[in-house]
Amino acid sequence: MFYIRADGNTKIGMGHVMRCLSVAEAAAEMDCLFPPVFILADEECRSLIEERGFQVIVLHTDYRDMMCELDLLETIFQKESASKNSEKKCDNIVLVDSYQAENAYYLALGKIAKTVCFEDMGEAHPVDLLINYNLYAPRLATQYHAIETTQQTIDKYPQKVLLGANYMPLRSAFQEPSAYCVAAQVTNVTITTGGSDPYFATATLVDALLRDKIITEQEITLHLVSGPLNQFAEELKCRYQDFEKKSTFRIQIHEKVKDMRSLFLHSDVVITATGSTIYEVSSLGVPMIVFYFAENQRQGAEELERLTDIVNAGNIAKEPEQVTEGVRKALRRCIQDKKYRECLHRQEKNLIDAKGARRIAEQIRELCNSSDSA
C-alpha cells in the first residue's frame, strides 16, 4: 500500500497537502501502485482531498506530536494490508510531508514501512528516499550525504536523495504548456498568500498599494485570492468587496478558486508568497513579485532573486513596512517597463518543467519494486 502522511490547517497552510496531491495523482496513474491513501491528524483538509478522489484516514491526534501516532499507523497498515491479502511488511510505503517529523519518528516508521519524505531546510533524515525540489536544493547536497557508513549515519541520513526543481510536483493544471504573452500594459494584478494568510498580509499589501497614486491612477483590477483556510476571509470582504473609486482602479475578491491557472494567465503581474505558487507561476511565465512569511520560505525567495530579476521583498511577518515598500516599487516598475516584464517571463519559463510529480511517482514505483524483490 502507498500512504501519504500530511497535514494542512490554518496554522501551517495548505502547501504540504497540495504538493502531496500532485504526487498522488501521478501515482494513481501507474497500474503498479495502489491508489494512495491519505493519513491526516485532523479533519481540516479531509473534504479537499476526498473531492480529488482519494481515501482519507483521520487519526484525531495533535499534528505537532507525531510520535504519539506510530501505534495507530501500525494498526492501520496491518488492517489495510490484510484487506489487500498482502503479508509483506515492505508492501507499505509512506510519503511523509511534515515539519513536525523528527529522526526518531522516521526510524520508528521505517520498521513498519518504506519511508519517503519531502524536505525543505537541508536537514538529513533516515528515510529510504528524501526529496527537496527547491531551486536552492542542489547547493544542500553535502548536507544530505554521509561521508562514511556507520550506525550513526544510518540513523541520520537518507538512502537516496532527489534534489532540484526537476522534482517539483506541479499540480496537474500547471503541467499543460502555457501560451502566455506579456501584455502591452498592466491591467490585472493578482495577490495570493497561499491556502491561508496567517498575518493578514493581503490587507497590508493592498493598503500600501492604495496609498500610491501612480498605481491607483492606472486602469488596474487588483485580484485578491482568499484561500480555503484564510481566517481573515470575512474581514477581507468587509474591507474591499465594495471598493469603489472615481478612478478605474478596482478590487475583486476570489474565493474557492477552482482554476488558479486561468486566474494567473489572466494576470499581468502576480504578487505571491513563496512556496509552491512560485513554481506554478514560473511554469506559466507570468511576471511576479515575491515575499515570504517564515524561515522555511526564505531560501526559496532568496534563490529566486539570485537566479532571476524577480524582486524578493522580504519577510512580511517581521518587516511589513519594508516588504510593502519593496512590493510597491516593484509593481511600479512592472507597470512602467514592459521589457522588464518580458525579461521576467523568459527567466521564469527557464526555471521549471512540468514533469516533477511524475518523476517522484516513478521513484516511488522503483521503491515499491525493490520491496517486492526483497
N, C-alpha and C positions, 0 to 999 in steps of 0.2 A: 504494500500500500504506500501511497505517496501522500504525506500530510504537509500542511503549511501552518506553522505556528506564528501568528502575527496579531497585533492589536492596532486599533485605531480609536481615538476618542478626542474629546475637546482639549485635553491637555497635551497630547503628543501628536495630534493631527492625523492625517489620512495617508501619509506617504508610504508607510510600511505596507499597509493593506493594498494600496493601488499598484505598487510595483510587483507585489506577490500575485495579484490578479492577472497581470500581464504574463507572468511565468506560468500560472495555472492554465490560462487559455492556450498558450503554446504547447504545454504538456498534454492537455486534453486532446490535442490533435494527433498525438502519437499513439498508435494502437498498442504499443508495448507497455504503456504506463496506465495504471488505473486513473480514473478522473480524480484530481486532487481533492482532499477533504481539508477544510479549514478548521483550525482549532483556535478559539478566542477565549480570553479571560472573562469578557463580559459581553453584553448584548448590543453595544452601541453600533457596531458595523455589521451586525448579522443580516439585516434586510438588504443592505447594499450588495453583500456577497451572494446571497441567495438569489437576488434578482439577476445575477450573472450566471446562474445555473449550477452553483456549486453547493455541496453539502457543507453544513456548518455544525460543529460541536462546540458548545459553550461550557467552560469549566466552572464558571461562577467563582472565580478566585480574584485576588488582587494582582493586577498586571505587573506591579512593581516587585512582587515576591514570587519569582518563577521556580525557586527550589521547592516550594510547597506543592507544586502541581505534578511532580515527577511520578508519584504513585498513581495519580489519576491517568496520566499518559500511558503508563504501562498497562493499566486495566483496559484503556481504550484500544491500544494496539492489539492486545490479546483477543478482545472481543471482535474487532474488525477482521483480524486475520482468520479467526475461526469461522466467521461468516463467509469468507472467501475460500475456505477449505485449504488454507495455507498454514504450514507449521514452521516455516523458516523465519528465524529472528530477523535476518537481513532483508527480508521482503519489505520491511518498514524503512522508508526514507523520510526524513523530516527536514524541511526547509524552515529555519528559524530566522525571523526578522524582528529583532527587538534589541534596544539598547540596554535592557534590563538583564539580559542573559550574560552570565559570567562563566569563567572557565570551569568552575565546579559543576555548573549546570550542564555544560556540553559534555564533560567527562561522564557524568551520570547518564545523560541521554544517550551517549554513544554506546552504552552497554545494552541498550534495547533497540537501537535503530542506527542506520547510517545517517550522518548529520551533514547538513549544508547550512551555511549562514550568509546573510548579507552583512557587510561591514563597511563603515564609512570613516573611521577615525585612525586607522593604522594600527589597530590592536589585534595581535595574533590570537586565534582561538583553536583549541584542539578538536577540529572538525575534519570530516573527510573532504569537504570542498568549501572554500571560502571565496566569496565574490565581492569585489569592490569595483563598481562600474564607473566611478567618478573620474573626471578628467585628470585629476591630480594623482590617481591611484598608482600609475606606474612608478612614480617617484617614491612610493612607500614600499616597494618590493622587498628591500632588505629587511624590513620590519616584520615581514610575514614568513621569513625563511630561517630555519635553524642552521648554524654553521656545521654542527655535527649532531648525530642522532644519539640521544641519551634518554633515560626515562623522564628527565626533566623537560626535554624538548618535546617528547611525545605528549606530555601533559599540558603543553602550551601552544604548539604550532600546528597549523593545518597540514593535511596530507597533500592537498592540491590547491592552487590559487588561480583565480581568473581576475585579471586586472584591466581596467581601462574602459573607455566609452563603447568599445565593441560589444560589451556585455550589458549595456544599458537596456533594461526591459521596457521599451516604449509600449504604451497602450496600443491596442490594435488599430484604433482610429488614426494614430500617427505613424503607422507603418506603410501607409499608402504614399506614393510620390506626390509632391506638392508643386502646384503651378503658380505659386505666389509671385506677384510682381510688385515692386516698390512703386507706390503711387507718387504723383507729382506733388501732392500736398498731404499734410497730416490732417485727417478729418475724424478718425476714430482711434481712441486710446483706451486700452484695457488695463485695469488694475486687478491683480489677483494675489491672494496671500495663501493659496492652497485650500485644503479642506476646512481649515479653521483659521481664526485670526486672533490669537491669544492676547495681543497687545492693542487691538483695535487699530492696527496700522493703516487700514484703509481710510479711516476718518482723518488720521494725522496727515496722510499724503494729500487727500482731497482738499482739506482746509488750506494746506500750504499752496497748492496749485491755484486755488480760488483767490489767493492774495496777489497773484501775478497777473497784472493787466495785459501783458503781452500774450499770455496763454489764453486768458478768458475772452480776449477780443477775437480769437480765431473761431472759425466755423468748425468746432470740435464737439463730438459726443464722447463723454467720458463714461466708459462701461465698467461698472463695479461688479465683480463676481463675489457673491456671498455663498461660501462653501456649505456643504451639508452639516458641518459641525461648528458653524460660526455662532458663538454665543452672543454676538452683538448684532444678529440679523435684524431684529426688530428696531433697534436703535438706529441702524444704518438706514432703514426705510423712513423712520421718523425724520431724520436729518435731511435726506436727499431725494426721497421719492418724488416729492412735489417741487423739486428745484426748478425755479424759473428765473430767467434774467431777460433784460431787454436785448442783450446781445444774442448771438447764435450759439453760445456755449451751452451744452446740455449735459445732463447726467442721467444715466439709465442703469438700474439695478437688475442683475440677473441672478435668479435663484434656481436651484435644482437643474443646473445646466446639464443637459444630456449630450451636447455636441460642442465640446470645447474647441475642437479642431476648427469648426466653422467660425466660431467667435474669434479665434486667433487669426484666421485667414482674412477676416473682415477688418482686422486691426492694422493700423499703420505703425503703431508702437505698442509694445506690451511692457508694463511695469510689474515686475513679479518678484516674489520671494524666491530665493534659491531653493533647490530641491529638484524633484523630478520634472517640474514645469519648465525649467531652463532647457532641458533636453528636448522636450516636446516642442517648445517654441523654436529652438535651433533646427529641429528636423524640418520645419516649415520655412525657415529663413526670415521670420518676422523680426524686425529690429526691436531690441529690448533694452531695458534698464533694470538692474537688479539691486536688491538689498537682502538682508538676512535677519533672522531672529536670534539664533543660538550658535554656539561654538561649532556644533556638528555641521552647520551650513557655511561656516566662514571659509573653509578651504576651497569649497566649490566656487564661491563668489570670487575669491582671490585668483584662482586658476583661470576662471573665465576672463577676468580682467587682464591677466598675463598673456593669454593666448589671442585675445581679440581687442578691439577698441570699445567694447561694451563698458559702460560705466558701472562700477560696483560702488553704490552709495554708502554701504556700511551696515552696521548693526543698529536697526531701528529701535530695538528694545533698550539699548544703552545710550544711544546718541540720536534721539529723534530729530533734533534741530539740524544736526549735521547731515543726516540722511535726507530729510526733506529738501534741504538746500541743494544737495547733490542731484536728487531726482528732478527738481525744478530746473536746474541749469541744463541737465542732460536732455530733458524734454524740449526746452527752448532750442537746443542745438538740432534736435531731430526735426523740429518744425521749420527751422531756417535753412537747413542744409540737407538737400536730397542726396547729394553724393555721399555724405556720411552714412545715411540710412542704407544706401546701396552697398557701401563697404561692409556694414554690419550684416547685411543679407548674405553676402558672399562668404564672410568669415564663419557665420553660424552654420551654413549649409555644409561646410567642410568639417564640422566637428563630429558628426554622428551619422550612422546609417540606421536602418530600421530592423536589424536582424538580431538584436541583443537578446530578446526573450527566447527566440528560437535557439540561439547558441547555448543559453543556460539550460533549456529543456533537454537539449542533446547531451549535455554533460551529465545531467541527472539520469538520463537514459543509460549512459555508459556506467554510471554508478550502480544503477539497477541491474544491468547485465553482469557487472562484476560480482554483485551479491548472489546472483543466480548460479554463477560458476564457482562460488566459494565453497 
